[in-house]
């Protein structure tokens, strides 16, 4: 589904840059449990995002990376393409992380017991790095943390574990 929307900014929040999504499009994409979408901005992407709800309308956030790459300013008219994101974690699961999930039954059980949002956050931590070696180190750190904490995710401790693995 495609539409043109204007880049707007909320005045009250640091995640302020967004594009309102017409109600008719939002209603076609959202189901009871999934507001995740693949978004193309001016033909670039896709990016994994979620439809968000303000008091008056649905919208998608446009982060700094996208704004910089496309030189977008508040008020700019943008071409948006939305497609339902049917991926399991809201991001593509990196091969390095999948291998560990397949090999580490206990770690995989802890991972699967997390909420979908926490699972998505962990997958994103691995996905955002480009180097296969770095993805593997982050994956190992996550699985180690989940086993040590018995599945109780503590991002401060996880970040320490990631630093440890990065320095190995």
N, C-alpha and C positions, 0 to 999 in steps of 0.2 A: 504494500500500500504506500502510495506516494502522496506527498503534499508539500506546499511551501509554507514556511513559518518564519516568524521574526524572532531573532535572538533577543531575549529579554533578561532582566536581572531583578531578583528579589532584593529588597533593601535591608532585610533583616538577617541574612544568613551568609556564611562564607561559601556555601555551595549555591551560588546565586544564579549563575548563567544557565539558562534553560530555553527550550522551545516548547510552547504549548502545543498539545496534540488535540486535534478536533475530536469531539465526543464520539462521532460516528465511527471513527477509526479506532479509538480506544476500546469501544464496546465490542468491536469485531476481534480484537487481539486478546483482550483480558478474559481469562476464565477464573474459576474460583480459587485456584491455587497458584497460578502462574501469570506474572506481569512482566516476565523477562522477554526482551526483544533484541533482535539484531538490527543495528541502525547504520545506515549509510548517510553521510552528510556531504552534500554536493558531489555525490558519486564516489566518495572515498569511504573506506571501511571494508567490511562491517565491524562495528564495535558491539560488544555485549553490554547491554544496559537494562534498566528496569523502567517501566512506566511508573511515575510517581504522581501522587494526588495532592494538590493544594486544596484550599477551601473551595475554590471555584472551578478548577479545571485539572486535567491530566497534563503531564509534561515529561520531557526527558531532559536530563542534565547534560550540558555540553562542557566538558572539562577543559582545563588550560591547555593540555596537549593538543586537542582538536582545534581550539580557538587559535593557538599559535600557528599550527601547521597550515590553517586555512585563512589566517589573518582576519578573523572574525571580530566584529565590534558589536556592541549593543545596538539593536535596531536593524542590523543586516538581515536581508531576506535570504533564507536558506532553503535548499531543496532537501527534503528528508524522505528517506525510504525506510519503512519498518517492515519487519518480518518476525513472526513468532519465533522465539528461541526455544527449541525443543531439546537443547543439550541438557544432559543430566545435572551438570553443576553450574550452568550459566557461563561457562568458559569451556574451551576445549581442554580436555584432560591431557597434560603433557605425558609423553611416553615414559619418561623417567619416574614420574609419580605412579603411573599405572603399574609399572614393573614391581615397585615396592608394595603396592596394594595387593598384587597377585602373590607375592612371595611372603609377606608378613601378615599372617592371619589375625594375630592379636591386634596389631596396629590398624589393620583394615577394619576390624570390628569396632575399635574405638572411633575411627574416622566415620564409619557409617552411623554410629550412635549420635553424632553431632547434628545440630540443626542444619537445614539446607543452607542457611546464610553463613554459618561458620564453615561448612564444607566449601562453599563458594569462595570465602575469604582465603582459606588455605590453598585452594587450587590457584587462585589469583596470585598469591605470593610466589608460587612456582612458575606460573605462566609469564609473569612480567619480566623475567630475566631471559636474555637471548641465548646465552652460552649453555650448551648441554651439560657441561661440567658444573656450572652454577645451579642449574635446575636440579641436578642429582644431589648436590650438597644440601640445597634447601629441602628437597624431598626427604633425604635421610634425617635432617634435623627435625622436621615435622613428625615423622614416624617415631623417632627416638623420644621426642617430647610427649607424644600421645601415650606411648607405653609407660614412661616414667610417671606421668601425671594420672595414669589410669583413665585417660580420656577426658580429663578436666582441662579444658583449654585455657591457658594463661598466656596472653600475648607478650607480656613482659618477659616471662621465662622463655617463651619460644624465641623471642628476638635474641636473647643471650645464647640459646642453643644454636641459632643460625650463625651468630658471630663466631662461635666456637668451631662449627663445621667449615665456615668460610676460611678460617685460619689454619686448617689442616693441610 
